[in-house]
Amino acid sequence: MTVMQTTAEARRRAEDTATRRDLCSAPPPRHPRPDGQDRYTISEVVAFTGLTAHTLRWYERIGLMDHIDRSHTGQRRYSNRDLDWLDLVGKLRLTGMPVADMVRYAQLVREGDSTYAERQELLEATRRDVLARIAELHDTLAVLDRKIDFYAGAGRPGAGAATAAPAAQPSSRRTPRP
């Protein structure tokens, strides 16, 4: 299989994936406390999310987090809604979405329902970027698989450096297609 064939196949797989929706959607995580009793300190949120306190404060400072309630002593008190938002921000970070776009998305959410179209456009652009990255990774994986197959065949008696492993034999290291 040539690099061009591999690239074409990876693009086809990415397009197939693009037509499916919500393959990776999972139910929201269960909250440690029920709504109404959901007041978490910053250290509790750090423990739940794996983010640092510095990151949480920075998110608030740049506008990625909406205003966080404070206790009578001035300590931040996060709610289940804040935990849900942080979960979404974590997913957006995994997509590679730039922080500026995440902040813009947060602003649009705060502006209300009239911004649905702009939010959708922003998320669709991010989705296209993710699909392109997935296609690149599939290409890279195919190259690695061919090299692994080559080296696996090169170690056998009678196999010289000029003899490549047959292309029709699948590698045991390949991952299943999505």
Disulfide bonds with the S-S distance in Angstrom:
none
